[in-house]
Amino acid sequence: MKPPLLAFNKKGIYCEAADVYLDPWKPVDKAIISHGHADHSRWGHKKYITHHSNVPIIKHRLGEIEVSGKEWNETFSINGVKFSLHPAGHIIGSSQIRVEHKGEVWVFTGDYKDEEDGVAVPYEPVKCHTFINECTFGLPAFKWQPQAEVFTEINNWWQQNKEDGRTSVIFGYSLGKAQRLLKHLDTSIGKIYTHGAIENMTEVIRPLSEMPETTRVTRDTKKNEFKGNIVVAPPSAHGSPWIKKMVPYVTASASGWMTFRGARRRRAIDRGFVLSDHCDWQGLLKSIKATGAEKVICTHGYTDIFSRYLRELGYDARTEETQYEGEMGEEESKKEIES
């Protein structure tokens, strides 16, 4: 039997024919990177290839690296294997990686979502024989409301908090979720303040996508400035000394995990808004169908349940272990928080 076009080993997803890895979790010579979240773009590789809009993002996170940027749908060859990057819709600069060799086509999604969010280039299905698919929210319980409805709820919540004389503090990951929140907050209600980690990342993204005016929270920011306004902060800021100067405040979290009340209780959050940068159950099924793939490899998330359901539908589906973490891998690094 010939070896598979892409194989999973201790370093990551490996294309032997090209001697290149996709989103490897251990240092390698050459890596094609789907997007900038910490579990997919790691430090230590000799050469990085990614979409050009992801270049400044991973440079911000990883420092001085050797990286080249590609356009959407641009074909580039490595040892006779054809690669191209296609919009994943997950966050700005996120790509699916298409791999073609000797008539066989595989697609690795990285992380993706099928709802257009106004920040990332919208997801595009890519035809293939084998589809490597994330399953972060691969349960029927996960069903997203349209984004417009969620942001109406968020802005109404902010308005009510303002009328009550409180500060609104909403938590979202510094890359992706935070910019999606900023893009759709109603600035007619008040002023947007940002935690330093979020402001630093947003400064990197501003040349790539229009963002509203924001004000960085510093040691010099006075307590009375926050009242009635909204603060966008990373989840790790909750319960820290940093947040105390915003009293009286009301907290919220924007995440797919807010589907479950228990998640809100465990995080001691006053309000949860179900807003995810990943597909829900139906989104995953619809996306897989659109690829025309016969084989599906399920990674990170509810892989066993989802792959079993795919087999019931007639797909050749299996699971593979990776070190990707879904939404948990989108947390900002310790270095970013400390800065």
Secondary structure, 3 states (H helix, E strand, C coil): CCCCCCEECCCCEEECCCCEEECCCCCCCEEECCCCCCCCCCCCCCEEEEEHHHHHHHHHHHCCCCEEEECECCCEEECCEEEEEEECCCCCCCEEEEEEECCEEEEECCCCCCCCCCCCCCCCCCCCCEEEEEECCCCCCCCCCCHHHHHHHHHHHHHHHHHCCCEEEEECCCCCHHHHHHHHCCCCCCCEEECHHHHHHHHHHCCCCCCCCCEECCCCCCHHHCCCCEEEECHHHCCCHHHHHHCCEEEEEECHHHHCHHHHHHCCCCEEECCCCCCCHHHHHHHHHHHCCCEEEEEEECHHHHHHHHHHCCCEEEECCCCCCHHHHHCCCHHHHHC
